[in-house]
Amino acid sequence: MGDWDEDEDFTGYMSARWPALVRSAVLLGCTPQDAEDLVQTALARCYVSWSKVANADDRDAYVYRVLVNCHTDTRRRRWSGERASEHLPEQPDPRDSEGRVDVTDAVDRALGALSHPLRAVVVLRFYAHLSEEQTATALGIPRGTVKSRLSRALADLSANKHLADLPDGNLP
């Protein structure tokens, strides 16, 4: 595969996966702006060795592993807690008659209560829709560990007060 074909392949992959990767980064605990930076960093790392990524058994698992590793690296380097701001980060949409903002807030708070390893498994399995095997590959852990972490995470989420406060106790 020549350089031109690799560039086209990378560009096509990046264009198709960008929104899902950014949303996954947000669910991992980044602000939307930090999520875009994180995805850009992860994709830059993948671009450098795109031939290796392109030849991987599972491209998505490979890229998500790079994304999770980049997220872990950023958490080591700097504090990522709350920051003071002049503006509220989320304004309710006046057209939101279904309460989607409340649900989003509850899910974000519930995910925020999980440890990083548990949160990563939930995001990759249920948002990114990776299989157990892909999730294990992405996180560099055995498949059984994915299952046990997912079990613990779901137990924690089922007992989370933020999700219990939702109407009917269910997500739409």
Backbone bond lengths (Angstrom), bond angles and torsions (degrees), N, CA, C in turn:
res aa  C-N    CA-C-N  psi(-1)  N-CA   C-N-CA  omega(-1)  CA-C   N-CA-C  phi
1 M - - - 1.454 - - 1.519 108.45 -
2 G 1.329 118.62 125.89 1.455 121.92 -178.79 1.514 111.73 -79.83
3 D 1.338 114.54 171.30 1.457 119.87 -178.92 1.525 111.62 -58.54
4 W 1.339 117.53 -41.18 1.454 120.45 -178.55 1.526 110.47 -62.18
5 D 1.331 116.95 -45.20 1.456 120.96 179.65 1.531 110.88 -64.12
6 E 1.324 117.59 -38.75 1.460 120.49 178.12 1.522 110.73 -64.95
7 D 1.328 116.48 -40.73 1.461 119.81 178.11 1.527 110.93 -63.13
8 E 1.319 116.78 -43.60 1.468 120.47 178.45 1.521 110.74 -63.73
9 D 1.316 116.19 -42.86 1.461 121.01 179.77 1.533 110.34 -62.08
10 F 1.324 116.52 -45.89 1.463 120.93 179.21 1.526 110.49 -62.90
11 T 1.323 116.80 -46.55 1.465 121.15 -178.60 1.524 110.93 -61.14
12 G 1.311 116.94 -42.42 1.469 120.64 177.94 1.519 111.78 -63.53
13 Y 1.323 115.91 -44.02 1.467 120.31 178.97 1.529 110.11 -62.98
14 M 1.326 115.95 -48.45 1.461 120.82 -177.74 1.527 110.71 -60.58
15 S 1.304 117.53 -45.11 1.465 121.46 -179.28 1.522 111.75 -62.13
16 A 1.310 115.95 -41.37 1.467 120.13 -178.38 1.524 112.38 -72.34
17 R 1.321 118.21 -34.68 1.467 121.21 -172.88 1.531 114.95 -99.59
18 W 1.331 118.42 -12.35 1.469 121.73 -174.63 1.530 113.06 -49.49
19 P 1.343 119.62 -54.22 1.474 118.66 -176.60 1.527 113.16 -59.88
20 A 1.322 117.42 -42.27 1.467 120.38 -179.26 1.528 111.14 -67.95
21 L 1.322 117.19 -37.85 1.462 120.09 178.46 1.531 110.95 -66.44
22 V 1.328 116.85 -41.48 1.473 120.27 179.33 1.522 109.72 -65.01
23 R 1.314 117.58 -44.72 1.471 120.17 179.56 1.522 110.43 -63.67
24 S 1.312 117.20 -38.99 1.469 120.20 176.90 1.515 110.79 -61.71
25 A 1.326 116.83 -41.10 1.468 120.85 178.47 1.526 110.80 -64.30
26 V 1.332 117.08 -38.78 1.466 120.39 176.30 1.529 109.51 -62.63
27 L 1.317 116.54 -44.06 1.459 120.18 -179.94 1.526 112.44 -67.95
28 L 1.327 116.47 -23.99 1.466 119.79 174.82 1.527 111.22 -74.50
29 G 1.335 117.43 -13.73 1.455 120.24 175.62 1.511 115.95 123.72
30 C 1.317 118.38 9.90 1.468 121.46 179.65 1.524 110.48 -90.10
31 T 1.326 115.20 154.75 1.464 119.07 168.36 1.529 106.27 -71.70
32 P 1.331 118.26 161.95 1.478 118.58 178.89 1.529 113.18 -55.68
33 Q 1.324 117.26 -39.52 1.464 119.81 179.79 1.530 110.52 -68.84
34 D 1.332 116.86 -43.71 1.461 120.07 178.12 1.526 111.03 -65.62
35 A 1.331 116.35 -33.06 1.465 120.27 178.64 1.520 110.76 -63.23
36 E 1.324 116.47 -43.51 1.467 119.57 178.04 1.523 110.92 -63.43
37 D 1.327 116.72 -40.91 1.470 120.30 177.11 1.524 110.68 -63.11
38 L 1.333 116.12 -42.96 1.457 120.88 -179.49 1.526 110.99 -62.68
39 V 1.317 116.85 -45.49 1.470 120.52 179.74 1.527 109.99 -64.66
40 Q 1.323 116.58 -40.04 1.465 119.40 178.05 1.530 110.38 -61.95
41 T 1.318 117.35 -42.29 1.467 121.30 178.26 1.524 110.54 -63.09
42 A 1.337 115.79 -45.66 1.466 119.82 -179.32 1.528 110.92 -62.92
43 L 1.317 116.84 -43.99 1.468 119.54 -179.81 1.524 111.83 -69.18
44 A 1.328 117.19 -31.86 1.467 119.51 175.79 1.524 109.87 -64.46
45 R 1.329 116.41 -40.94 1.476 119.50 176.73 1.518 110.96 -63.96
46 C 1.326 116.44 -38.45 1.462 119.73 179.07 1.527 111.47 -69.42
47 Y 1.327 116.99 -37.30 1.465 120.85 -178.12 1.523 111.34 -62.04
48 V 1.329 116.01 -39.09 1.465 120.67 -178.65 1.524 110.81 -57.63
49 S 1.309 116.39 -36.37 1.469 119.65 179.42 1.523 110.29 -122.98
50 W 1.330 115.69 46.72 1.460 120.42 -175.08 1.527 112.52 -60.02
51 S 1.303 118.45 -34.62 1.467 119.29 179.42 1.527 110.31 -61.38
52 K 1.324 117.54 -36.36 1.464 121.57 177.17 1.534 110.24 -68.44
53 V 1.334 116.51 -42.04 1.466 121.01 178.51 1.524 109.72 -65.21
54 A 1.324 116.57 -45.84 1.462 121.18 -177.84 1.520 112.09 -62.74
55 N 1.315 117.38 -29.80 1.460 121.27 -179.55 1.524 113.49 -93.41
56 A 1.314 117.50 0.99 1.462 121.17 178.71 1.524 109.56 -66.03
57 D 1.321 115.69 152.31 1.465 119.92 178.20 1.527 111.22 -59.10
58 D 1.327 116.59 -35.56 1.465 121.37 -178.36 1.524 108.92 -140.51
59 R 1.306 116.45 100.18 1.469 121.44 -177.62 1.515 112.62 -56.73
60 D 1.324 116.47 -46.57 1.459 119.96 -177.03 1.526 111.20 -60.66
61 A 1.313 117.17 -45.43 1.464 120.10 179.18 1.522 110.30 -61.25
62 Y 1.321 116.84 -40.18 1.464 121.32 179.53 1.528 110.60 -62.43
63 V 1.337 116.06 -48.20 1.464 120.52 -177.58 1.528 110.64 -66.58
64 Y 1.334 117.62 -40.64 1.466 119.52 178.07 1.522 111.46 -65.83
65 R 1.322 116.78 -32.66 1.468 118.81 176.26 1.532 110.01 -64.58
66 V 1.323 116.61 -43.03 1.464 120.18 177.01 1.528 109.83 -62.08
67 L 1.332 116.77 -41.75 1.467 121.04 179.05 1.535 111.14 -60.72
68 V 1.321 117.01 -47.91 1.472 120.78 179.83 1.524 110.37 -64.21
69 N 1.328 117.69 -41.09 1.468 120.46 178.22 1.530 111.43 -63.68
70 C 1.325 116.89 -40.73 1.477 119.89 177.36 1.526 110.05 -64.27
71 H 1.322 116.61 -39.53 1.472 120.16 178.56 1.523 110.32 -63.56
72 T 1.313 116.60 -43.37 1.463 120.96 178.00 1.524 110.47 -61.84
73 D 1.332 117.17 -42.15 1.469 121.43 178.44 1.523 111.46 -60.49
74 T 1.335 117.38 -42.33 1.466 119.57 -178.44 1.520 111.19 -68.54
75 R 1.314 117.57 -32.41 1.463 120.56 179.32 1.525 110.66 -70.50
76 R 1.305 117.02 -28.59 1.460 120.21 178.49 1.519 111.78 -73.55
77 R 1.319 115.87 -33.53 1.457 120.72 -172.46 1.515 114.69 -81.51
78 R 1.311 117.16 -30.85 1.456 117.63 -175.27 1.517 110.96 -148.49
79 W 1.281 114.20 160.17 1.441 120.76 178.15 1.517 108.41 -74.15
80 S 1.316 117.61 136.60 1.462 119.70 -177.46 1.526 111.16 -125.11
81 G 1.313 116.71 35.46 1.456 120.57 179.35 1.508 112.17 -80.21
82 E 1.296 115.44 -163.45 1.452 120.05 -179.18 1.522 110.83 -69.08
83 R 1.315 114.58 148.17 1.454 121.13 178.57 1.526 108.61 -127.30
84 A 1.314 115.91 140.92 1.453 120.00 176.91 1.520 109.67 -65.54
85 S 1.319 116.30 146.10 1.456 120.56 -178.87 1.517 109.33 -148.95
86 E 1.332 115.82 149.15 1.458 120.41 176.38 1.518 111.16 -72.42
87 H 1.320 116.70 -30.69 1.460 121.85 -174.33 1.515 110.00 -114.11
88 L 1.317 115.62 145.33 1.452 119.56 174.21 1.525 108.31 -68.33
89 P 1.324 118.29 137.40 1.455 119.98 -176.27 1.523 113.66 -69.01
90 E 1.318 117.89 -22.68 1.447 119.73 -176.94 1.518 109.18 -137.18
91 Q 1.298 116.31 120.43 1.453 121.17 177.40 1.520 108.16 -105.63
92 P 1.320 117.84 134.14 1.462 119.11 179.02 1.525 111.14 -62.52
93 D 1.287 115.49 141.11 1.460 121.70 176.86 1.520 107.57 -82.73
94 P 1.334 118.07 121.97 1.464 119.10 -178.40 1.524 112.97 -61.58
95 R 1.314 117.69 -21.21 1.469 121.11 178.60 1.513 112.05 -86.01
96 D 1.323 117.43 1.41 1.466 122.10 -174.97 1.523 110.80 -83.99
97 S 1.321 116.11 79.10 1.458 119.47 -178.79 1.528 111.70 -79.16
98 E 1.305 118.05 -14.73 1.461 121.81 -177.70 1.522 113.38 -89.77
99 G 1.322 117.15 -7.03 1.462 119.24 179.70 1.516 113.31 76.49
100 R 1.344 116.97 28.64 1.464 119.74 -178.74 1.519 112.33 -62.31
101 V 1.328 116.68 -31.77 1.462 119.31 179.08 1.526 109.64 -64.41
102 D 1.337 116.95 -41.20 1.461 120.87 178.42 1.527 111.35 -63.12
103 V 1.318 115.71 -40.72 1.464 120.10 179.50 1.526 110.06 -66.37
104 T 1.336 116.31 -45.01 1.463 120.41 179.10 1.518 110.67 -59.67
105 D 1.321 116.01 -45.00 1.463 120.75 179.03 1.527 110.90 -62.09
106 A 1.324 117.07 -44.02 1.465 120.72 -179.58 1.527 111.35 -63.46
107 V 1.324 116.61 -42.78 1.469 120.36 179.35 1.526 110.22 -65.76
108 D 1.337 116.82 -43.75 1.465 119.88 178.65 1.523 111.27 -60.28
109 R 1.322 116.98 -42.58 1.469 120.81 179.30 1.527 111.23 -66.84
110 A 1.319 116.20 -41.08 1.467 119.87 179.61 1.530 110.88 -65.51
111 L 1.338 116.65 -43.88 1.466 119.53 177.53 1.523 110.55 -64.44
112 G 1.336 116.32 -36.09 1.461 120.59 179.45 1.518 112.91 -64.80
113 A 1.319 116.90 -23.16 1.463 120.83 179.47 1.529 112.06 -80.02
114 L 1.333 117.08 -14.80 1.461 120.45 179.86 1.523 110.23 -81.05
115 S 1.324 116.02 152.38 1.464 119.64 173.27 1.530 108.60 -67.55
116 H 1.314 116.09 160.65 1.468 120.24 -178.55 1.539 112.08 -56.44
117 P 1.337 120.27 -46.24 1.474 119.22 179.99 1.531 113.12 -62.42
118 L 1.327 117.46 -39.58 1.461 120.15 179.58 1.522 110.83 -69.55
119 R 1.316 115.74 -41.63 1.458 120.92 179.90 1.524 110.47 -62.56
120 A 1.316 117.62 -42.47 1.469 121.33 -179.35 1.528 110.64 -61.00
121 V 1.329 117.13 -41.78 1.467 120.33 179.84 1.530 110.34 -64.67
122 V 1.317 117.62 -44.48 1.467 121.03 -179.58 1.529 110.51 -62.74
123 V 1.317 117.42 -45.98 1.469 120.93 -178.58 1.525 110.47 -62.88
124 L 1.320 117.34 -46.66 1.466 119.48 -177.48 1.528 112.25 -68.41
125 R 1.332 117.60 -37.85 1.478 120.08 -178.62 1.523 112.16 -76.14
126 F 1.339 117.42 -46.68 1.456 119.12 -170.31 1.520 114.81 -99.44
127 Y 1.320 118.69 -25.15 1.459 118.12 176.06 1.523 111.28 -96.51
128 A 1.320 115.89 -50.71 1.459 119.58 -178.65 1.528 111.64 -77.04
129 H 1.331 116.79 -10.77 1.459 123.29 178.33 1.528 113.32 58.32
130 L 1.340 115.97 35.84 1.454 119.39 174.95 1.522 108.37 -80.38
131 S 1.317 116.78 148.60 1.461 120.97 176.38 1.533 108.85 -71.84
132 E 1.324 116.27 171.67 1.467 119.51 176.63 1.521 110.47 -59.16
133 E 1.316 116.26 -41.30 1.465 121.11 -179.59 1.534 110.65 -65.28
134 Q 1.324 117.13 -44.59 1.464 121.00 178.94 1.530 110.69 -64.04
135 T 1.321 115.86 -41.02 1.466 119.91 178.74 1.521 110.16 -63.18
136 A 1.322 116.58 -43.35 1.466 120.60 177.84 1.518 110.73 -60.17
137 T 1.318 116.52 -43.36 1.459 121.07 178.49 1.524 110.57 -64.40
138 A 1.338 116.23 -44.84 1.464 120.49 -177.97 1.524 111.83 -62.76
139 L 1.319 117.04 -35.66 1.463 120.61 -177.36 1.529 113.12 -95.81
140 G 1.319 116.37 -8.06 1.464 119.79 179.64 1.521 112.59 68.46
141 I 1.334 115.88 36.99 1.466 121.22 -179.39 1.523 108.71 -129.04
142 P 1.338 117.81 161.45 1.468 119.84 177.03 1.532 111.37 -67.30
143 R 1.320 115.31 156.14 1.465 121.34 -179.85 1.533 111.16 -60.03
144 G 1.316 117.18 -37.52 1.461 120.91 178.61 1.520 112.41 -62.94
145 T 1.330 116.57 -33.74 1.458 120.83 177.31 1.522 110.32 -68.07
146 V 1.329 116.80 -36.64 1.465 120.53 175.65 1.524 108.78 -59.41
147 K 1.331 116.77 -46.88 1.461 121.27 -178.82 1.524 111.58 -62.16
148 S 1.326 117.11 -45.48 1.467 119.11 -177.65 1.525 111.17 -69.13
149 R 1.338 117.63 -40.01 1.467 119.48 177.59 1.521 111.20 -64.99
150 L 1.317 115.65 -39.63 1.455 119.71 179.14 1.530 110.32 -64.72
151 S 1.308 116.48 -40.71 1.465 120.66 177.95 1.529 110.90 -61.35
152 R 1.339 116.50 -46.49 1.472 120.06 178.42 1.523 111.37 -63.92
153 A 1.325 116.37 -41.88 1.465 120.37 -178.99 1.521 110.76 -63.57
154 L 1.328 117.33 -44.14 1.463 120.24 179.88 1.526 111.40 -65.49
155 A 1.330 116.81 -36.37 1.469 119.81 176.14 1.527 110.12 -64.59
156 D 1.328 116.71 -43.47 1.466 120.56 178.18 1.532 110.97 -63.73
157 L 1.326 116.34 -42.25 1.463 120.01 -179.42 1.530 111.36 -67.58
158 S 1.316 117.36 -36.98 1.467 119.25 -179.65 1.523 111.61 -66.98
159 A 1.332 116.94 -25.36 1.460 120.80 178.85 1.528 112.40 -96.33
160 N 1.317 117.70 0.53 1.458 121.21 -175.59 1.522 110.69 -72.18
161 K 1.320 116.24 129.38 1.471 121.59 -176.41 1.524 112.16 -66.31
162 H 1.324 118.33 -29.38 1.467 120.59 -179.58 1.524 111.40 -66.88
163 L 1.318 116.83 -38.59 1.456 119.94 179.11 1.525 110.81 -77.65
164 A 1.326 117.32 -31.70 1.459 120.79 179.23 1.531 111.33 -67.30
165 D 1.338 117.49 -25.89 1.454 121.64 -179.22 1.526 113.68 -77.53
166 L 1.316 117.18 -8.14 1.466 119.52 179.76 1.516 110.06 -69.56
167 P 1.339 116.95 150.68 1.459 119.14 178.13 1.523 110.27 -55.67
168 D 1.294 116.36 133.25 1.462 124.09 -178.54 1.511 112.81 63.70
169 G 1.337 118.47 3.90 1.460 122.15 179.16 1.506 113.47 66.63
170 N 1.327 117.84 13.28 1.472 121.08 -177.26 1.507 111.29 -123.35
171 L 1.316 114.82 149.39 1.468 120.43 173.44 1.523 107.70 -81.65
172 P 1.325 118.08 145.20 1.478 119.50 179.29 1.506 111.33 -67.60
